[in-house]
Amino acid sequence: PMLRAAAQRLPVSSAPRRFLSLAMGDEPYALAKAITDGGLRRGFAVWDKEAGEVKVSHSNLNPLKKFLEEDTIDYNKHEAMFFEVGKNTGVLHGAYLANTTRGQGCGGIRLRSYRNVEEYVRDGVRLATGMGRKSALAGLWAGGGKGVIAEPPRVNIQDFDGTPWEDQFKQLNDRDLEGYLDTKDVITNRFYRNILFREYGDFLTSLRGCYVAAEDAGVTVTDVDVVFERSRYTTCISAEKGVRAQP
């Protein structure tokens, strides 16, 4: 029921297809473009047990559907993968669910760069599978889940309407910003990370509890505390925010 509710929150696009073609070898943000060109900021790929096939939120994601259905290495009828393109950051947020038979999908949020869409998807699928196995071996009533955020190649500072975005980073260098900043200039900045992880918290809440997040590679306890500001489906927060648990 939680998974069905989460999918229902991510509507299927009725917009005409404008994106020419998504290839799994494209850079990761081609997936974000395929989603937004479909008329939405959100998308999904879910396993339909009755139909015996992967269902996607809109036709722009049909190449992802084909890839998953043909893959014999990592994909094993994973229940769902949900995506959202950040409203302010434009960052590609993802949540992967392997199996929730034993309970909510549990796993950390990973933030890293990826060479292409396939690497981004495979990482999420593999990690969700691994978390499900870990929980089962530990005797926990939890399923396999993973959050995966694709590090953007560069940041458009003009995307932050009403935010003194440019002023926050003038201190980082003396060069003309020209509207963009390299990721390395901002990815460690607390101001930027607060915006990024609040977005992820809102995304997490919209999934209605089918995935419970924690910290993983590239993510700190402070980042998880920011997610917790926007979503109760969070664990491994700091002692100041609640009970500190190790991921």
C-alpha positions as CSV (number, residue, x, y, z in Angstrom):
1,P,0.0,0.0,0.0
2,M,2.8,2.5,0.8
3,L,4.5,1.8,-2.5
4,R,1.2,2.2,-4.4
5,A,0.6,5.5,-2.6
6,A,4.1,6.7,-3.4
7,A,3.6,6.0,-7.1
8,Q,0.2,7.7,-7.1
9,R,1.9,10.9,-5.9
10,L,4.1,10.9,-9.0
11,P,1.6,11.4,-11.8
12,V,2.0,10.0,-15.3
13,S,2.7,12.7,-17.8
14,S,0.2,13.4,-20.6
15,A,2.5,15.9,-22.2
16,P,3.7,15.3,-25.8
17,R,7.1,13.8,-26.0
18,R,9.8,16.4,-26.9
19,F,12.9,14.7,-25.6
20,L,14.6,13.0,-28.6
21,S,16.1,9.9,-26.9
22,L,17.5,8.9,-23.6
23,A,20.5,6.6,-23.8
24,M,21.9,4.8,-20.8
25,G,25.4,5.8,-21.8
26,D,24.4,9.5,-21.6
27,E,25.7,11.7,-18.8
28,P,23.4,11.3,-15.7
29,Y,21.6,14.6,-16.1
30,A,20.2,13.3,-19.4
31,L,17.8,11.4,-17.1
32,A,16.8,14.6,-15.4
33,K,16.2,16.2,-18.8
34,A,14.1,13.2,-19.9
35,I,11.9,13.7,-16.8
36,T,11.5,17.5,-17.1
37,D,10.9,17.4,-20.9
38,G,8.1,15.0,-20.2
39,G,6.3,18.0,-18.5
40,L,7.1,17.0,-14.9
41,R,9.9,17.2,-12.3
42,R,9.2,13.7,-11.0
43,G,9.3,10.2,-12.5
44,F,9.3,6.6,-11.6
45,A,10.0,3.0,-12.8
46,V,8.1,0.3,-10.9
47,W,7.8,-3.4,-11.3
48,D,4.2,-4.4,-12.1
49,K,3.9,-7.9,-10.8
50,E,0.6,-8.7,-12.5
51,A,1.6,-7.4,-15.9
52,G,5.1,-8.9,-15.5
53,E,6.8,-5.7,-16.8
54,V,8.4,-2.4,-15.7
55,K,6.0,0.5,-15.8
56,V,7.4,4.0,-16.2
57,S,5.9,7.4,-15.5
58,H,6.2,8.8,-19.0
59,S,7.4,7.7,-22.4
60,N,10.6,9.6,-22.2
61,L,11.7,6.9,-19.7
62,N,11.0,4.0,-22.1
63,P,14.8,3.5,-22.7
64,L,15.1,3.0,-18.9
65,K,12.3,0.5,-19.0
66,K,13.9,-1.5,-21.8
67,F,17.3,-1.4,-20.0
68,L,15.8,-2.8,-16.8
69,E,13.8,-5.5,-18.4
70,E,16.8,-6.7,-20.4
71,D,19.3,-6.5,-17.6
72,T,20.5,-9.8,-16.1
73,I,23.2,-8.5,-13.9
74,D,21.7,-6.2,-11.2
75,Y,18.0,-5.6,-11.8
76,N,15.9,-8.3,-10.2
77,K,12.3,-7.0,-10.4
78,H,13.1,-4.2,-7.9
79,E,9.8,-2.8,-6.7
80,A,10.5,0.8,-7.6
81,M,12.8,3.6,-8.3
82,F,11.6,7.2,-7.9
83,F,13.2,10.3,-9.2
84,E,12.8,14.1,-8.7
85,V,14.6,17.0,-10.2
86,G,15.1,19.6,-7.5
87,K,12.9,22.6,-7.7
88,N,15.7,25.0,-6.8
89,T,18.9,23.1,-7.4
90,G,18.0,21.1,-10.5
91,V,19.8,18.2,-8.8
92,L,18.7,14.6,-9.7
93,H,17.4,13.0,-6.5
94,G,16.6,9.3,-6.5
95,A,15.2,6.6,-4.1
96,Y,15.5,2.9,-5.0
97,L,13.5,0.0,-3.4
98,A,14.5,-3.6,-3.9
99,N,11.9,-5.4,-1.8
100,T,9.7,-4.3,1.0
101,T,8.2,-7.7,2.0
102,R,9.9,-7.5,5.4
103,G,9.1,-3.8,5.9
104,Q,10.0,-0.3,4.7
105,G,13.0,0.0,2.5
106,C,15.9,1.3,4.7
107,G,19.3,2.6,3.5
108,G,21.5,5.6,3.4
109,I,21.6,8.5,1.0
110,R,24.6,8.6,-1.3
111,L,25.9,11.8,-3.0
112,R,28.5,11.3,-5.7
113,S,29.3,11.9,-9.3
114,Y,28.5,9.4,-12.0
115,R,29.8,8.9,-15.5
116,N,26.5,8.0,-17.1
117,V,22.8,7.1,-16.5
118,E,23.6,3.4,-16.4
119,E,26.1,3.8,-13.6
120,Y,23.7,6.0,-11.6
121,V,20.9,3.4,-12.0
122,R,23.1,0.4,-11.4
123,D,24.5,1.9,-8.2
124,G,21.0,2.5,-6.8
125,V,19.8,-1.0,-7.7
126,R,22.9,-2.7,-6.3
127,L,22.9,-0.8,-3.1
128,A,19.1,-1.3,-2.5
129,T,19.6,-5.0,-3.0
130,G,22.6,-5.1,-0.6
131,M,20.7,-3.2,2.1
132,G,17.8,-5.6,1.9
133,R,20.1,-8.6,2.4
134,K,21.9,-6.9,5.3
135,S,18.6,-6.2,7.1
136,A,17.5,-9.8,6.5
137,L,20.8,-11.3,7.8
138,A,20.6,-9.0,10.9
139,G,17.1,-10.2,11.6
140,L,15.5,-6.8,11.0
141,W,12.0,-6.3,9.8
142,A,13.2,-3.9,7.1
143,G,13.4,-4.0,3.3
144,G,16.1,-2.8,1.0
145,G,16.3,0.8,0.0
146,K,18.8,3.4,-1.1
147,G,18.9,7.1,-1.8
148,V,21.1,8.3,-4.6
149,I,21.8,11.9,-5.5
150,A,23.8,12.6,-8.6
151,E,26.3,15.3,-8.1
152,P,25.7,18.0,-10.7
153,P,28.5,18.9,-13.1
154,R,28.0,22.6,-12.4
155,V,25.6,24.8,-10.5
156,N,23.4,27.5,-12.1
157,I,23.3,30.3,-9.6
158,Q,20.4,32.0,-11.4
159,D,18.1,29.1,-10.5
160,F,17.7,30.3,-6.9
161,D,14.9,32.9,-7.2
162,G,14.7,35.1,-4.2
163,T,17.9,33.8,-2.7
164,P,21.1,35.8,-2.3
165,W,22.8,32.9,-4.1
166,E,25.6,34.7,-5.9
167,D,26.6,36.7,-2.8
168,Q,27.2,33.4,-0.9
169,F,30.0,32.4,-3.2
170,K,31.8,35.6,-4.2
171,Q,34.0,34.9,-1.3
172,L,35.2,31.6,-2.9
173,N,37.0,33.3,-5.8
174,D,37.7,36.5,-7.5
175,R,36.7,35.5,-11.0
176,D,33.5,36.5,-12.8
177,L,30.9,33.9,-12.0
178,E,29.1,34.3,-15.3
179,G,26.0,32.6,-14.0
180,Y,27.7,29.2,-13.2
181,L,29.9,27.7,-10.5
182,D,31.9,24.5,-10.7
183,T,30.5,21.8,-8.4
184,K,33.7,21.7,-6.4
185,D,33.1,25.3,-5.4
186,V,29.8,24.7,-3.9
187,I,29.2,21.0,-3.0
188,T,30.9,21.5,0.4
189,N,29.2,24.8,1.1
190,R,26.8,24.5,4.0
191,F,24.3,27.0,2.5
192,Y,24.1,25.0,-0.7
193,R,23.8,21.7,1.1
194,N,21.0,22.9,3.2
195,I,19.0,23.7,0.1
196,L,19.9,20.4,-1.5
197,F,19.0,18.2,1.5
198,R,15.8,20.1,2.3
199,E,14.8,19.3,-1.3
200,Y,15.6,15.6,-0.6
201,G,13.6,15.7,2.6
202,D,10.5,17.0,0.8
203,F,11.1,14.3,-1.9
204,L,11.4,11.6,0.9
205,T,8.2,12.8,2.6
206,S,6.3,12.5,-0.7
207,L,7.1,8.8,-0.8
208,R,4.9,8.3,2.2
209,G,7.2,6.1,4.2
210,C,8.1,3.3,1.8
211,Y,11.8,4.4,2.2
212,V,13.5,5.4,5.4
213,A,16.8,7.3,4.9
214,A,20.1,7.6,6.7
215,E,23.7,8.7,5.8
216,D,26.0,7.1,3.4
217,A,29.0,8.1,1.2
218,G,29.2,11.8,0.6
219,V,26.6,12.6,3.2
220,T,27.2,13.7,6.8
221,V,25.1,13.6,10.0
222,T,24.5,17.4,9.5
223,D,23.0,16.7,6.1
224,V,20.7,14.0,7.5
225,D,19.6,16.5,10.2
226,V,18.6,18.8,7.4
227,V,16.6,16.0,5.7
228,F,15.0,15.4,9.1
229,E,13.8,19.0,9.2
230,R,11.5,18.1,6.2
231,S,10.8,14.4,6.7
232,R,10.2,12.1,9.7
233,Y,11.3,9.1,7.5
234,T,14.9,9.7,8.6
235,T,17.2,7.9,11.0
236,C,20.9,8.2,12.1
237,I,20.3,11.9,13.0
238,S,22.5,13.7,15.6
239,A,22.0,13.3,19.3
240,E,20.9,16.9,19.4
241,K,18.0,16.2,17.1
242,G,17.0,12.8,18.6
243,V,18.6,9.5,19.2
244,R,21.9,9.0,17.5
245,A,22.1,5.7,15.7
246,Q,25.0,4.3,13.6
247,P,24.2,3.7,10.0
